[in-house]
Amino acid sequence: EMAINLAKSQHLDSDGLAQIFMQYGDHLYSKGNHDGAVQQYIRSASDSCVHELEKYTDSDAIWCTCLPRTIGKLEPSYVIRKFLDAQRIHNLTAYLQTLHRQSLANADHTTLLLNCYTKLKDSSKLEEFIKTKSESEVHFDVETAIKVLRQAGYYSHALYLAENHAHHEWYLKIQLEDIK
C-alpha cells in the first residue's frame, strides 16, 4: 500500500504501477500465498484511476476496485512458468481464464487452459468455456480447441465446437473417427 501511495505521488505511469503489482505478486508467491500472487498477476481493472485500496486479511493480498492492469503488461510466460507445477494448476487456470476474457490469449494459452480443465476433470468449466453464444464472444482459437479436446478424449465437446462454429471438416472427422 505504501509503494502504491508513493508511486501515485510521483505520478508513476501504469507500466510502473504494474511492475509494483508484479513484484508484490512475486513476494506473495515466495511466501507461499499463491492465491494472492495470482490475483496480483491478473489485475485487469481500468488504467485510468488509482484509489480505494481494500485489504482481505484471509489471503494477505491487496485488492482494489480501480487500479492499473497487470494483465496485458506482464508477459504471460512469466506467470505461466510460476504456476505450471501441477500443484498450482488452479492458479494457472485462473490466470489463463483471465487472459482469455481479456482477449489476450493465443493458441498456446488456449491449449494450456483446455489441458488444465481436462486434467482437473472440470467438465462444467470446460463447457462454460466452449459454449459461447456467438462468434463475437469467442475468446479462443476454435480449431486449436477442437484438436485439444479430441486428443483428451472429449469428443462430444469437440463435436459441439465443430458444429457450432461451422468447422464442417472437423465435424465429419470427429463423427467418422472418434464417435462410435
Backbone as a printed PyTorch tensor [residue, N CA C, xyz], in Angstrom:
tensor([[[  0.8410,  -1.1890,   0.0000],
         [  0.0000,   0.0000,   0.0000],
         [  0.8830,   1.2490,   0.0000]],

        [[  1.9650,   1.2080,   0.7620],
         [  2.8750,   2.3460,   0.8190],
         [  3.5160,   2.5820,  -0.5540]],

        [[  3.8910,   1.4940,  -1.2250],
         [  4.5080,   1.6240,  -2.5440],
         [  3.5360,   2.2520,  -3.5400]],

        [[  2.2660,   1.8800,  -3.4630],
         [  1.2530,   2.4440,  -4.3650],
         [  1.0760,   3.9300,  -4.0990]],

        [[  0.9680,   4.2970,  -2.8290],
         [  0.8090,   5.7130,  -2.4820],
         [  2.0100,   6.5320,  -2.9380]],

        [[  3.2110,   5.9960,  -2.7460],
         [  4.4170,   6.6890,  -3.1850],
         [  4.4220,   6.8190,  -4.7110]],

        [[  4.0620,   5.7410,  -5.3900],
         [  4.0190,   5.7670,  -6.8530],
         [  3.0010,   6.7890,  -7.3510]],

        [[  1.8410,   6.8470,  -6.7000],
         [  0.8230,   7.8270,  -7.0850],
         [  1.3430,   9.2410,  -6.8980]],

        [[  2.0130,   9.4880,  -5.7740],
         [  2.5050,  10.8440,  -5.5060],
         [  3.5890,  11.2550,  -6.5010]],

        [[  4.2900,  10.2810,  -7.0610],
         [  5.3360,  10.5590,  -8.0460],
         [  4.8090,  10.4710,  -9.4830]],

        [[  3.4810,  10.2950,  -9.6210],
         [  2.8220,  10.2110, -10.9310],
         [  3.4330,   9.1170, -11.8110]],

        [[  3.6940,   7.9740, -11.1980],
         [  4.2260,   6.8310, -11.9300],
         [  3.1880,   6.3580, -12.9440]],

        [[  3.6380,   6.0170, -14.1410],
         [  2.6990,   5.5770, -15.1780],
         [  2.1880,   4.1640, -14.8950]],

        [[  1.2440,   3.7230, -15.7180],
         [  0.6040,   2.4230, -15.4830],
         [  1.5930,   1.2640, -15.6000]],

        [[  2.6100,   1.4020, -16.4500],
         [  3.6230,   0.3470, -16.5430],
         [  4.3970,   0.2220, -15.2350]],

        [[  4.7220,   1.3470, -14.6510],
         [  5.4330,   1.3360, -13.3700],
         [  4.5920,   0.7400, -12.2590]],

        [[  3.3100,   1.0870, -12.2430],
         [  2.4140,   0.5180, -11.2350],
         [  2.2360,  -0.9800, -11.4530]],

        [[  2.1450,  -1.3950, -12.7040],
         [  2.0370,  -2.8280, -12.9970],
         [  3.2700,  -3.5630, -12.4870]],

        [[  4.4210,  -2.9270, -12.6040],
         [  5.6690,  -3.5180, -12.1010],
         [  5.6050,  -3.7060, -10.5840]],

        [[  5.0260,  -2.7480,  -9.8850],
         [  4.8690,  -2.8630,  -8.4270],
         [  3.9760,  -4.0520,  -8.0890]],

        [[  2.8700,  -4.1860,  -8.8110],
         [  1.9700,  -5.3100,  -8.5490],
         [  2.6390,  -6.6410,  -8.8650]],

        [[  3.4540,  -6.6700,  -9.9200],
         [  4.1770,  -7.8890, -10.2470],
         [  5.1340,  -8.2510,  -9.1130]],

        [[  5.8510,  -7.2540,  -8.6170],
         [  6.7890,  -7.5140,  -7.5270],
         [  6.0640,  -7.9510,  -6.2610]],

        [[  4.9060,  -7.3610,  -6.0070],
         [  4.1210,  -7.7780,  -4.8480],
         [  3.6120,  -9.2070,  -5.0490]],

        [[  3.2020,  -9.5280,  -6.2670],
         [  2.8000, -10.8990,  -6.5790],
         [  3.9470, -11.8730,  -6.3650]],

        [[  5.1480, -11.4880,  -6.7960],
         [  6.3290, -12.3290,  -6.5790],
         [  6.5910, -12.5300,  -5.0890]],

        [[  6.4270, -11.4590,  -4.3190],
         [  6.6150, -11.5440,  -2.8620],
         [  5.6110, -12.5220,  -2.2520]],

        [[  4.3430, -12.3880,  -2.6350],
         [  3.3150, -13.2980,  -2.1110],
         [  3.6090, -14.7360,  -2.5240]],

        [[  4.0540, -14.9200,  -3.7600],
         [  4.3840, -16.2570,  -4.2470],
         [  5.5090, -16.8600,  -3.4100]],

        [[  6.5370, -16.0670,  -3.1420],
         [  7.6760, -16.5750,  -2.3630],
         [  7.2790, -16.9230,  -0.9300]],

        [[  6.2320, -16.2710,  -0.4140],
         [  5.7310, -16.5840,   0.9260],
         [  4.7640, -17.7710,   0.9160]],

        [[  4.4750, -18.3000,  -0.2680],
         [  3.5630, -19.4310,  -0.3690],
         [  2.1100, -19.0320,  -0.5340]],

        [[  1.8390, -17.7410,  -0.6890],
         [  0.4680, -17.2730,  -0.8900],
         [  0.1960, -17.2100,  -2.3950]],

        [[ -0.0430, -18.3800,  -2.9810],
         [ -0.2020, -18.4750,  -4.4290],
         [ -1.5060, -17.8560,  -4.9140]],

        [[ -2.5640, -17.9630,  -4.1150],
         [ -3.8340, -17.3400,  -4.4990],
         [ -3.6950, -15.8210,  -4.5460]],

        [[ -3.0410, -15.2540,  -3.5410],
         [ -2.8160, -13.8130,  -3.5210],
         [ -1.9240, -13.3670,  -4.6690]],

        [[ -0.9050, -14.1790,  -4.9660],
         [  0.0150, -13.8440,  -6.0540],
         [ -0.7120, -13.8090,  -7.3930]],

        [[ -1.5200, -14.8300,  -7.6550],
         [ -2.1980, -14.8600,  -8.9540],
         [ -3.1520, -13.6820,  -9.0870]],

        [[ -3.7400, -13.2350,  -7.9960],
         [ -4.6210, -12.0620,  -8.0660],
         [ -3.8430, -10.8050,  -8.4560]],

        [[ -2.6120, -10.6960,  -8.0110],
         [ -1.7920,  -9.5500,  -8.4170],
         [ -1.4450,  -9.6370,  -9.9040]],

        [[ -1.2250, -10.8580, -10.3830],
         [ -0.8540, -11.0450, -11.7850],
         [ -2.0300, -10.8620, -12.7390]],

        [[ -3.2660, -11.0000, -12.2440],
         [ -4.4090, -10.9050, -13.1590],
         [ -5.1830,  -9.6030, -13.0280]],

        [[ -4.6440,  -8.6440, -12.3420],
         [ -5.3420,  -7.3560, -12.2500],
         [ -5.7540,  -6.9100, -13.6370]],

        [[ -7.0240,  -6.5490, -13.7800],
         [ -7.4880,  -6.1390, -15.1130],
         [ -8.4150,  -4.9410, -15.0470]],

        [[ -8.3340,  -4.1940, -13.9860],
         [ -9.1760,  -3.0040, -13.8600],
         [ -8.6450,  -1.8840, -14.7440]],

        [[ -9.3280,  -0.7780, -14.7330],
         [ -9.0140,   0.3680, -15.5800],
         [ -7.6240,   0.9240, -15.3100]],

        [[ -6.9570,   1.3650, -16.3730],
         [ -5.6590,   2.0180, -16.2450],
         [ -5.7800,   3.4490, -15.7370]],

        [[ -6.9530,   4.0100, -15.7830],
         [ -7.0690,   5.4520, -15.6120],
         [ -7.1900,   5.9270, -14.1710]],

        [[ -7.4380,   5.0340, -13.2340],
         [ -7.6180,   5.5370, -11.8760],
         [ -6.9560,   4.6350, -10.8550]],

        [[ -6.5070,   5.2260,  -9.7890],
         [ -5.8210,   4.5110,  -8.7240],
         [ -6.3650,   5.0240,  -7.4000]],

        [[ -7.2680,   4.2670,  -6.7850],
         [ -7.7650,   4.6690,  -5.4760],
         [ -8.4870,   3.5320,  -4.7760]],

        [[ -8.8470,   3.7550,  -3.5800],
         [ -9.6610,   2.8720,  -2.7620],
         [ -9.1020,   1.4620,  -2.5990]],

        [[ -8.0430,   1.3350,  -1.8090],
         [ -7.4940,   0.0150,  -1.5200],
         [ -8.3300,  -0.6830,  -0.4690]],

        [[ -8.5130,  -1.9680,  -0.6540],
         [ -9.1990,  -2.7830,   0.3340],
         [ -8.2940,  -3.9640,   0.6460]],

        [[ -8.1830,  -4.3030,   1.9170],
         [ -7.3760,  -5.4630,   2.2910],
         [ -8.2850,  -6.6170,   2.6620]],

        [[ -7.9300,  -7.7840,   2.1410],
         [ -8.5760,  -9.0230,   2.5490],
         [ -7.5740,  -9.7530,   3.4280]],

        [[ -7.8440,  -9.8170,   4.7090],
         [ -6.8690, -10.3860,   5.6350],
         [ -6.6910, -11.8820,   5.4400]],

        [[ -7.6930, -12.5810,   4.9240],
         [ -7.5700, -14.0250,   4.7880],
         [ -6.5580, -14.4330,   3.7280]],

        [[ -6.3110, -13.6140,   2.7290],
         [ -5.3770, -14.0170,   1.6850],
         [ -4.1010, -13.1870,   1.6770]],

        [[ -4.0180, -12.1790,   2.5280],
         [ -2.8470, -11.3120,   2.6000],
         [ -2.5910, -10.5930,   1.2750]],

        [[ -3.6070, -10.4860,   0.4390],
         [ -3.4650,  -9.8220,  -0.8540],
         [ -4.1290,  -8.4590,  -0.7980]],

        [[ -3.5610,  -7.5170,  -1.4930],
         [ -4.1830,  -6.1990,  -1.5960],
         [ -5.0200,  -6.1930,  -2.8700]],

        [[ -6.2890,  -5.8760,  -2.7250],
         [ -7.2170,  -5.7850,  -3.8380],
         [ -7.6620,  -4.3430,  -3.9440]],

        [[ -8.0620,  -3.9510,  -5.0770],
         [ -8.6360,  -2.6290,  -5.1900],
         [ -9.6750,  -2.6280,  -6.2890]],

        [[-10.5500,  -1.6620,  -6.2140],
         [-11.6380,  -1.6110,  -7.1810],
         [-11.2380,  -0.8740,  -8.4450]],

        [[-10.1610,  -0.1320,  -8.4210],
         [ -9.8300,   0.6700,  -9.5950],
         [ -8.3260,   0.9120,  -9.6570]],

        [[ -7.5630,  -0.0820, -10.0570],
         [ -6.1150,   0.0490, -10.1590],
         [ -5.6600,  -0.3400, -11.5620]],

        [[ -4.4490,   0.0350, -11.9330],
         [ -3.9570,  -0.2890, -13.2620],
         [ -3.8940,  -1.7950, -13.4790]],

        [[ -3.9400,  -2.1560, -14.7060],
         [ -3.9110,  -3.5700, -15.0410],
         [ -2.4930,  -4.1110, -15.0040]],

        [[ -2.3900,  -5.3350, -14.5670],
         [ -1.1390,  -6.0650, -14.6590],
         [ -1.2080,  -6.9640, -15.8830]],

        [[ -2.3650,  -7.6070, -16.0620],
         [ -2.5380,  -8.4940, -17.2110],
         [ -2.5010,  -7.6370, -18.4770]],

        [[ -1.7480,  -8.1110, -19.4470],
         [ -1.5720,  -7.3340, -20.6670],
         [ -0.2940,  -6.5130, -20.6310]],

        [[  0.2430,  -6.2870, -19.4550],
         [  1.5120,  -5.5630, -19.3240],
         [  2.6260,  -6.5240, -18.9130]],

        [[  2.2470,  -7.5700, -18.2150],
         [  3.1880,  -8.5770, -17.7460],
         [  3.2090,  -9.7200, -18.7570]],

        [[  4.3770, -10.1550, -19.1460],
         [  4.4980, -11.2420, -20.1180],
         [  3.8350, -12.5060, -19.5690]],

        [[  2.8390, -13.0610, -20.2850],
         [  2.1360, -14.2470, -19.7790],
         [  3.0580, -15.4130, -19.4280]],

        [[  4.1230, -15.6090, -20.1970],
         [  5.0140, -16.7420, -19.9280],
         [  5.6520, -16.6410, -18.5440]],

        [[  5.8440, -15.4350, -18.0450],
         [  6.4060, -15.2310, -16.7090],
         [  5.5010, -15.8610, -15.6540]],

        [[  4.2120, -15.6030, -15.7670],
         [  3.2370, -16.1240, -14.8020],
         [  3.0150, -17.6150, -15.0240]],

        [[  2.9010, -18.0090, -16.2710],
         [  2.6360, -19.4130, -16.5880],
         [  3.7380, -20.3060, -16.0310]],

        [[  4.9900, -19.9030, -16.1980],
         [  6.1030, -20.7020, -15.6600],
         [  5.9880, -20.8840, -14.1560]],

        [[  5.5620, -19.8480, -13.4540],
         [  5.4360, -19.9360, -11.9960],
         [  4.4070, -20.9770, -11.5710]],

        [[  3.3050, -21.0550, -12.2930],
         [  2.1930, -21.8900, -11.8560],
         [  2.0580, -23.1990, -12.6250]],

        [[  3.0020, -23.4940, -13.5020],
         [  2.8950, -24.7010, -14.3100],
         [  2.9910, -25.9760, -13.4740]],

        [[  3.5730, -25.8750, -12.3120],
         [  3.6290, -27.0010, -11.3850],
         [  2.2050, -27.5140, -11.1660]],

        [[  2.0030, -28.8080, -11.2440],
         [  0.6510, -29.3840, -11.1460],
         [ -0.0540, -29.0180,  -9.8490]],

        [[  0.6930, -28.7690,  -8.7910],
         [  0.0720, -28.3840,  -7.5240],
         [ -0.5010, -26.9740,  -7.5910]],

        [[ -0.1680, -26.2360,  -8.5920],
         [ -0.6450, -24.8560,  -8.7530],
         [ -1.5940, -24.7310,  -9.9390]],

        [[ -2.1630, -25.8310, -10.3500],
         [ -2.9840, -25.8490, -11.5620],
         [ -4.2140, -24.9520, -11.4380]],

        [[ -4.7650, -24.8200, -10.2460],
         [ -5.9270, -23.9390, -10.0740],
         [ -5.5380, -22.4730, -10.2940]],

        [[ -4.3540, -22.0920,  -9.7990],
         [ -3.8780, -20.7260, -10.0110],
         [ -3.5890, -20.4730, -11.4870]],

        [[ -2.9640, -21.4420, -12.1300],
         [ -2.6770, -21.3300, -13.5580],
         [ -3.9750, -21.2050, -14.3510]],

        [[ -4.9620, -21.9960, -13.9850],
         [ -6.2570, -21.9530, -14.6600],
         [ -6.9020, -20.5800, -14.5150]],

        [[ -6.8610, -20.0240, -13.3170],
         [ -7.4410, -18.6890, -13.0830],
         [ -6.7520, -17.6390, -13.9540]],

        [[ -5.4300, -17.7100, -14.0440],
         [ -4.6840, -16.7550, -14.8620],
         [ -5.0500, -16.9060, -16.3450]],

        [[ -5.0740, -18.1400, -16.8250],
         [ -5.3880, -18.3820, -18.2350],
         [ -6.8200, -17.9760, -18.5770]],

        [[ -7.7500, -18.2010, -17.6550],
         [ -9.1320, -17.7650, -17.8820],
         [ -9.1860, -16.2500, -18.0690]],

        [[ -8.4430, -15.5300, -17.2570],
         [ -8.4320, -14.0720, -17.3520],
         [ -7.8010, -13.6180, -18.6670]],

        [[ -6.7160, -14.2680, -19.0780],
         [ -6.1170, -13.9370, -20.3790],
         [ -7.1560, -14.0650, -21.4900]],

        [[ -7.9500, -15.1130, -21.4410],
         [ -8.9710, -15.3180, -22.4690],
         [-10.0810, -14.2790, -22.3730]],

        [[-10.5320, -13.9900, -21.1710],
         [-11.6060, -12.9890, -21.0130],
         [-11.1660, -11.6180, -21.5060]],

        [[ -9.8880, -11.3090, -21.3670],
         [ -9.3690, -10.0160, -21.8020],
         [ -8.9210, -10.0390, -23.2710]],

        [[ -9.1690, -11.1520, -23.9580],
         [ -8.7720, -11.3320, -25.3670],
         [ -7.2700, -11.1570, -25.5630]],

        [[ -6.4900, -11.6400, -24.6110],
         [ -5.0370, -11.5510, -24.6790],
         [ -4.3850, -12.9140, -24.8870]],

        [[ -5.1940, -13.9470, -25.0460],
         [ -4.6750, -15.3080, -25.1610],
         [ -4.3490, -15.6490, -26.6080]],

        [[ -3.3450, -16.4910, -26.7700],
         [ -3.0320, -17.0250, -28.0900],
         [ -3.3870, -18.5140, -28.1060]],

        [[ -3.0980, -19.1870, -29.2050],
         [ -3.4630, -20.6030, -29.3410],
         [ -2.7870, -21.4670, -28.2760]],

        [[ -1.5550, -21.1350, -27.9050],
         [ -0.8620, -21.9020, -26.8620],
         [ -1.5570, -21.7550, -25.5130]],

        [[ -2.0330, -20.5570, -25.2200],
         [ -2.7610, -20.3360, -23.9620],
         [ -4.0610, -21.1370, -23.9490]],

        [[ -4.7340, -21.1870, -25.1040],
         [ -5.9710, -21.9680, -25.2120],
         [ -5.6800, -23.4450, -24.9670]],

        [[ -4.6340, -23.9410, -25.6010],
         [ -4.2470, -25.3380, -25.4110],
         [ -3.9820, -25.6270, -23.9440]],

        [[ -3.2300, -24.7640, -23.3040],
         [ -2.8840, -24.9620, -21.8970],
         [ -4.1170, -24.9000, -21.0040]],

        [[ -5.0100, -23.9480, -21.2550],
         [ -6.2220, -23.8400, -20.4420],
         [ -7.0970, -25.0810, -20.6030]],

        [[ -7.2890, -25.5240, -21.8200],
         [ -8.1020, -26.7180, -22.0340],
         [ -7.4580, -27.9450, -21.3980]],

        [[ -6.1320, -28.0230, -21.4540],
         [ -5.4420, -29.1250, -20.7840],
         [ -5.6210, -29.0510, -19.2700]],

        [[ -5.6430, -27.8410, -18.7250],
         [ -5.9120, -27.6770, -17.2830],
         [ -7.3080, -28.1950, -16.9450]],

        [[ -8.2890, -27.7810, -17.7230],
         [ -9.6640, -28.2310, -17.4780],
         [ -9.7700, -29.7520, -17.5550]],

        [[ -9.1330, -30.3420, -18.5660],
         [ -9.2430, -31.7930, -18.7130],
         [ -8.4760, -32.5140, -17.6130]],

        [[ -7.3330, -31.9790, -17.2060],
         [ -6.5680, -32.5950, -16.1130],
         [ -7.3430, -32.5150, -14.7980]],

        [[ -8.0180, -31.3900, -14.5840],
         [ -8.8320, -31.2180, -13.3760],
         [-10.1710, -31.9580, -13.4810]],

        [[-10.4640, -32.4570, -14.6870],
         [-11.7620, -33.1020, -14.9590],
         [-12.9180, -32.1610, -14.6110]],

        [[-12.7250, -30.9010, -14.9680],
         [-13.7110, -29.8600, -14.6770],
         [-14.6030, -29.6420, -15.8990]],

        [[-15.5340, -30.5610, -16.0820],
         [-16.4210, -30.5090, -17.2510],
         [-17.2840, -29.2560, -17.2700]],

        [[-17.7050, -28.7900, -16.0950],
         [-18.5760, -27.6080, -16.0780],
         [-17.8320, -26.3670, -16.5730]],

        [[-16.5960, -26.1680, -16.1430],
         [-15.8100, -25.0210, -16.6220],
         [-15.4750, -25.1810, -18.1030]],

        [[-15.1910, -26.4050, -18.4860],
         [-14.8940, -26.6830, -19.8870],
         [-16.0970, -26.3410, -20.7600]],

        [[-17.2690, -26.7780, -20.3430],
         [-18.4820, -26.4720, -21.1050],
         [-18.7750, -24.9790, -21.1140]],

        [[-18.5960, -24.3360, -19.9740],
         [-18.8090, -22.8840, -19.9010],
         [-17.8740, -22.1610, -20.8640]],

        [[-16.6450, -22.6350, -20.9450],
         [-15.6420, -22.0120, -21.8070],
         [-15.9950, -22.1600, -23.2850]],

        [[-16.4140, -23.3510, -23.6820],
         [-16.6390, -23.5760, -25.1150],
         [-18.0280, -23.1710, -25.5820]],

        [[-18.9890, -23.0700, -24.6860],
         [-20.3730, -22.7880, -25.1010],
         [-20.6830, -21.2980, -25.0380]],

        [[-20.0660, -20.5800, -25.9350],
         [-20.3280, -19.1520, -26.0430],
         [-21.5150, -18.9430, -26.9700]],

        [[-22.1680, -17.8270, -26.8050],
         [-23.4120, -17.5550, -27.5350],
         [-23.1900, -17.2170, -29.0080]],

        [[-22.1360, -16.4740, -29.2970],
         [-21.9250, -16.0500, -30.6790],
         [-20.4390, -16.0150, -30.9950]],

        [[-20.1360, -15.9400, -32.2720],
         [-18.7480, -15.9020, -32.7280],
         [-17.9990, -14.7070, -32.1340]],

        [[-18.6990, -13.5990, -31.9130],
         [-18.0410, -12.4030, -31.3680],
         [-17.6530, -12.5810, -29.9010]],

        [[-18.2650, -13.5420, -29.2130],
         [-17.9450, -13.7870, -27.8070],
         [-16.8210, -14.8020, -27.6300]],

        [[-16.3890, -15.4320, -28.7120],
         [-15.3560, -16.4570, -28.6280],
         [-14.0100, -15.7840, -28.3910]],

        [[-13.3780, -16.1530, -27.2870],
         [-12.0810, -15.5750, -26.9290],
         [-10.9830, -16.6310, -27.0280]],

        [[-11.1100, -17.5210, -28.0030],
         [-10.1080, -18.5610, -28.1750],
         [-10.1070, -19.0430, -29.6160]],

        [[ -9.0550, -19.7530, -29.9710],
         [ -8.9080, -20.3240, -31.3030],
         [ -9.7100, -21.6280, -31.3400]],

        [[-10.8020, -21.6280, -32.0850],
         [-11.7330, -22.7640, -32.1060],
         [-11.0580, -24.0280, -32.6320]],

        [[-10.2950, -23.9040, -33.6960],
         [ -9.6460, -25.0930, -34.2630],
         [ -8.6650, -25.7130, -33.2690]],

        [[ -7.9090, -24.8880, -32.5810],
         [ -6.9980, -25.3940, -31.5500],
         [ -7.7790, -26.1190, -30.4650]],

        [[ -8.8820, -25.5310, -30.0490],
         [ -9.7110, -26.1480, -29.0070],
         [-10.2330, -27.5080, -29.4610]],

        [[-10.6660, -27.6030, -30.6950],
         [-11.1640, -28.8800, -31.2240],
         [-10.0670, -29.9420, -31.1620]],

        [[ -8.8680, -29.5840, -31.6030],
         [ -7.7500, -30.5370, -31.5940],
         [ -7.4200, -31.0050, -30.1820]],

        [[ -7.3520, -30.0740, -29.2440],
         [ -7.0160, -30.4200, -27.8580],
         [ -8.0870, -31.3170, -27.2500]],

        [[ -9.3420, -30.9800, -27.4740],
         [-10.4380, -31.7680, -26.9100],
         [-10.4680, -33.1790, -27.4960]],

        [[-10.2060, -33.3030, -28.7660],
         [-10.1350, -34.6450, -29.3800],
         [ -9.0070, -35.4450, -28.7560]],

        [[ -7.8600, -34.8210, -28.6300],
         [ -6.6970, -35.5150, -28.0760],
         [ -6.9520, -35.9710, -26.6380]],

        [[ -7.7150, -35.1950, -25.8810],
         [ -8.0080, -35.5270, -24.4830],
         [ -9.1960, -36.4810, -24.3450]],

        [[ -9.8250, -36.8230, -25.4680],
         [-10.9470, -37.7480, -25.4220],
         [-12.2890, -37.1000, -25.1340]],

        [[-12.3610, -35.7930, -25.2200],
         [-13.6190, -35.0650, -25.0140],
         [-14.2870, -34.8530, -26.3770]],

        [[-14.7030, -35.9590, -26.9810],
         [-15.2140, -35.9310, -28.3500],
         [-16.5080, -35.1390, -28.4820]],

        [[-17.4020, -35.2820, -27.5280],
         [-18.6750, -34.5550, -27.6400],
         [-18.4560, -33.0450, -27.5520]],

        [[-17.4780, -32.6180, -26.7570],
         [-17.1590, -31.1910, -26.6630],
         [-16.5450, -30.6930, -27.9770]],

        [[-15.6430, -31.5020, -28.5370],
         [-15.0260, -31.1420, -29.8150],
         [-16.0840, -31.0840, -30.9150]],

        [[-16.9900, -32.0490, -30.8910],
         [-18.0740, -32.0840, -31.8710],
         [-18.9620, -30.8490, -31.7490]],

        [[-19.2620, -30.4690, -30.5260],
         [-20.0770, -29.2710, -30.2800],
         [-19.4140, -28.0430, -30.9150]],

        [[-18.1210, -27.8730, -30.6650],
         [-17.4110, -26.7190, -31.2370],
         [-17.4180, -26.7610, -32.7580]],

        [[-17.1200, -27.9170, -33.3130],
         [-17.0760, -28.0370, -34.7710],
         [-18.4330, -27.7020, -35.3870]],

        [[-19.4860, -28.2040, -34.7890],
         [-20.8300, -27.9550, -35.3210],
         [-21.2370, -26.4940, -35.1730]],

        [[-21.0070, -25.9210, -34.0140],
         [-21.4790, -24.5650, -33.7390],
         [-20.6220, -23.4600, -34.3370]],

        [[-19.4330, -23.8160, -34.7950],
         [-18.5620, -22.8050, -35.3920],
         [-18.2560, -23.1320, -36.8560]],

        [[-19.1160, -23.9730, -37.4470],
         [-19.0580, -24.2760, -38.8840],
         [-17.7050, -24.8150, -39.3420]],

        [[-17.1080, -25.6480, -38.5330],
         [-15.8840, -26.3530, -38.9250],
         [-16.3180, -27.7350, -39.4200]],

        [[-16.8640, -27.7390, -40.6380],
         [-17.5080, -28.9290, -41.1850],
         [-16.5520, -30.1060, -41.3450]],

        [[-15.3320, -29.8490, -41.7850],
         [-14.3600, -30.9370, -41.9360],
         [-14.0810, -31.6040, -40.5940]],

        [[-13.9040, -30.7810, -39.5600],
         [-13.6560, -31.3410, -38.2240],
         [-14.8740, -32.1030, -37.7210]],

        [[-16.0470, -31.5820, -37.9930],
         [-17.2790, -32.2520, -37.5650],
         [-17.3420, -33.6630, -38.1620]],

        [[-17.1110, -33.7600, -39.4590],
         [-17.1420, -35.0660, -40.1210],
         [-16.0380, -35.9810, -39.6060]],

        [[-14.8630, -35.4350, -39.4370],
         [-13.7250, -36.2240, -38.9500],
         [-14.0240, -36.8140, -37.5670]],

        [[-14.5860, -36.0160, -36.6830],
         [-14.9260, -36.4890, -35.3330],
         [-16.0080, -37.5590, -35.4130]],

        [[-17.0180, -37.3120, -36.2280],
         [-18.1090, -38.2880, -36.3820],
         [-17.5770, -39.6210, -36.9140]],

        [[-16.7150, -39.5610, -37.9000],
         [-16.2190, -40.7790, -38.5440],
         [-15.1290, -41.4900, -37.7410]],

        [[-14.2360, -40.7290, -37.1200],
         [-13.0730, -41.3390, -36.4790],
         [-13.2010, -41.5330, -34.9710]],

        [[-13.9900, -40.6840, -34.3130],
         [-13.9800, -40.7010, -32.8480],
         [-15.2580, -41.2330, -32.2170]],

        [[-16.3830, -40.8950, -32.7990],
         [-17.6610, -41.2740, -32.1940],
         [-18.0730, -42.6160, -32.7830]],

        [[-18.2430, -43.5490, -31.9240],
         [-18.5800, -44.9180, -32.3670],
         [-20.0470, -45.1810, -32.1450]]])
